[in-house]
Amino acid sequence: MKIFYIPVRKDSLTNLAIIVILLLLFISLNLTDTAAVFGSKSAKPIFQGDESEPVIAFECNVVWGTEYIEPMLNIFRDKDIKITFFIGGEWAKDNPELLKRIAEEGHELGNHGYGHKHHSKLDFNNNQKEIKQTEEIVYEITGIKTTLFAPPYGDYNETTVKAAEALGYKTIMWSIDTIDWRRDGVSKILERVFRKPHNGALVLMHPTSDTVKALPQMIDELSKRGFRIGTVSEALN
């Protein structure tokens, strides 16, 4: 029986080996992002905290309404309450002293992206860019690294959540919305909050005049109902 073989030049084998090595290197360098986008099936936003504990978290998104931040802080100080402020990067850059006060008074700092964009319209890298820019600014001003991310407008998709998760973030939503940005009055805010308060509730608010006026009654009534008001991390337990 005759044995046939195809002669292969050494330089061809060398070129093939180089191609394989480069391919393996490319895969290894992109392994983290690939795993984050395709490998995780558990990446989901969080809409409420631990249902077994009577803790309700206040979360305040900060990108405007600067003039109402200090009155809110004064109320929280007087009521001995700490909440979570989700900080926009551009706002932090423009208001470093106020951000320092929020941190110094013991409130939790979360990440609200840099430019208040619709994150569902961003790709993986740009989602991460928005988060990391804010993280760096907040850290530079306060020395605190954020680990909770609240997408602006509550707008997200799977890529958003996985991009945040790959950076070590939990994506936070809410279970009670004050809708205070409508500026339709204190009574409306209180009605929305008191409609169905529950263990582990995450209450979304913004710095507005109506919010400042509603806070004392909101805090007192929730306390009377047996709830403790705290940060998002405390509600997540």
Secondary structure, DSSP 8 states (H G I E B T S, - for coil): ---------HHHHHHHHHHHHHHHHHHHHTHHHHIIIII-S----B----TTS-EEEEEEEESS-GGGHHHHHHHHHHTT---EEEE-HHHHHH-HHHHHHHHHTT-EEEE--SS---GGGS-HHHHHHHHHHHHHHHHHHHS----EE--GGG---HHHHHHHHHTT-EEB--SEE--GGG---HHHHHHHHHSS--TT-EEEE---HHHHHHHHHHHHHHHHTT-EEE-HHHHH-
